[in-house]
């Protein structure tokens, strides 16, 4: 079944969940809106969306220092009450987010923070890559891809850029099947309060200087025995 914008809008109005989450569960349920509602509830996304407008002014500033002091992270994670801020679950979430930043080195918090000129530049680079691939197809005797297909390829690669560079859209380092946002939403459903990552800063020893490249994800996970 085709997932129309009207169907996505209807599910969003019913549950308060995000547009992308609604589209994803509708795809998984082949457009069955009742099953989609249940799936959103199972994932805690409907509950998270309903809490999204609530003020979250409490929380913690958590630090994470990578073994040997080579990487340092400070992150502010907000919740609604000081009571929740002091709970083990919230503290563990804040630490996991700090570790995520240390390991995956996101450039932005979310896609809204990415400057328009950065995305336009990425689109131009990706479009040139797609055109070069089309030229190689012609040289190899293959039918070139239509312009509409090239545009879809570029759009897909822009989405990949967001997922690699925006913290909230990155794959969670402790669970490759979930994004950081999904982990936060699960904790919102579990804890019962709105949770936001407000800001962060990451320092790398010798940043900007020539040095050997390391697999920071592997190192950070190894340091916590994961």
BELCORDA-V519408 format. One record per residue. RES is the residue in three letters. PHI is phi as a letter, one per 40 degrees, with the letter a starting at -180 (999 if undefined). Layout:
res=RES phi=PHI
res=RES phi=PHI
This chain:
res=UNK phi=999
res=UNK phi=c
res=UNK phi=c
res=UNK phi=c
res=UNK phi=c
res=UNK phi=c
res=UNK phi=c
res=UNK phi=c
res=UNK phi=c
res=UNK phi=c
res=UNK phi=c
res=UNK phi=c
res=UNK phi=c
res=UNK phi=c
res=UNK phi=b
res=UNK phi=g
res=UNK phi=c
res=UNK phi=c
res=UNK phi=d
res=UNK phi=c
res=UNK phi=c
res=UNK phi=c
res=UNK phi=c
res=UNK phi=c
res=UNK phi=c
res=UNK phi=c
res=UNK phi=c
res=UNK phi=c
res=UNK phi=b
res=UNK phi=f
res=UNK phi=g
res=UNK phi=c
res=UNK phi=c
res=UNK phi=c
res=UNK phi=c
res=UNK phi=c
res=UNK phi=c
res=UNK phi=c
res=UNK phi=c
res=UNK phi=c
res=UNK phi=c
res=UNK phi=c
res=UNK phi=c
res=UNK phi=g
res=UNK phi=c
res=UNK phi=c
res=UNK phi=c
res=UNK phi=c
res=UNK phi=c
res=UNK phi=c
res=UNK phi=c
res=UNK phi=c
res=UNK phi=c
res=UNK phi=c
res=UNK phi=c
res=UNK phi=b
res=UNK phi=b
res=UNK phi=c
res=UNK phi=h
res=UNK phi=a
res=UNK phi=b
res=UNK phi=b
res=UNK phi=b
res=UNK phi=b
res=UNK phi=b
res=UNK phi=c
res=UNK phi=d
res=UNK phi=g
res=UNK phi=g
res=UNK phi=c
res=UNK phi=b
res=UNK phi=b
res=UNK phi=b
res=UNK phi=b
res=UNK phi=b
res=UNK phi=b
res=UNK phi=b
res=UNK phi=b
res=UNK phi=b
res=UNK phi=c
res=UNK phi=b
res=UNK phi=c
res=UNK phi=d
res=UNK phi=c
res=UNK phi=d
res=UNK phi=c
res=UNK phi=c
res=UNK phi=c
res=UNK phi=c
res=UNK phi=c
res=UNK phi=c
res=UNK phi=c
res=UNK phi=c
res=UNK phi=d
res=UNK phi=c
res=UNK phi=c
res=UNK phi=c
res=UNK phi=c
res=UNK phi=c
res=UNK phi=d
res=UNK phi=c
res=UNK phi=c
res=UNK phi=c
res=UNK phi=c
res=UNK phi=f
res=UNK phi=c
res=UNK phi=c
res=UNK phi=b
res=UNK phi=c
res=UNK phi=a
res=UNK phi=c
res=UNK phi=c
res=UNK phi=c
res=UNK phi=c
res=UNK phi=d
res=UNK phi=d
res=UNK phi=c
res=UNK phi=c
res=UNK phi=c
res=UNK phi=c
res=UNK phi=c
res=UNK phi=c
res=UNK phi=c
res=UNK phi=c
res=UNK phi=c
res=UNK phi=c
res=UNK phi=c
res=UNK phi=c
res=UNK phi=c
res=UNK phi=c
res=UNK phi=c
res=UNK phi=c
res=UNK phi=c
res=UNK phi=c
res=UNK phi=c
res=UNK phi=c
res=UNK phi=c
res=UNK phi=c
res=UNK phi=c
res=UNK phi=c
res=UNK phi=g
res=UNK phi=c
res=UNK phi=c
res=UNK phi=c
res=UNK phi=c
res=UNK phi=c
res=UNK phi=d
res=UNK phi=c
res=UNK phi=c
res=UNK phi=c
res=UNK phi=c
res=UNK phi=c
res=UNK phi=c
res=UNK phi=c
res=UNK phi=c
res=UNK phi=c
res=UNK phi=c
res=UNK phi=c
res=UNK phi=d
res=UNK phi=c
res=UNK phi=d
res=UNK phi=d
res=UNK phi=c
res=UNK phi=c
res=UNK phi=b
res=UNK phi=b
res=UNK phi=d
res=UNK phi=c
res=UNK phi=b
res=UNK phi=c
res=UNK phi=c
res=UNK phi=c
res=UNK phi=c
res=UNK phi=c
res=UNK phi=a
res=UNK phi=c
res=UNK phi=c
res=UNK phi=b
res=UNK phi=c
res=UNK phi=c
res=UNK phi=c
res=UNK phi=c
res=UNK phi=c
res=UNK phi=c
res=UNK phi=c
res=UNK phi=c
res=UNK phi=c
res=UNK phi=c
res=UNK phi=c
res=UNK phi=c
res=UNK phi=c
res=UNK phi=g
res=UNK phi=b
res=UNK phi=c
res=UNK phi=b
res=UNK phi=b
res=UNK phi=c
res=UNK phi=c
res=UNK phi=a
res=UNK phi=a
res=UNK phi=a
res=UNK phi=b
res=UNK phi=b
res=UNK phi=b
res=UNK phi=d
res=UNK phi=g
res=UNK phi=d
res=UNK phi=g
res=UNK phi=c
res=UNK phi=c
res=UNK phi=a
res=UNK phi=c
res=UNK phi=c
res=UNK phi=b
res=UNK phi=c
res=UNK phi=c
res=UNK phi=d
res=UNK phi=c
res=UNK phi=c
res=UNK phi=c
res=UNK phi=c
res=UNK phi=c
res=UNK phi=c
res=UNK phi=b
res=UNK phi=g
res=UNK phi=c
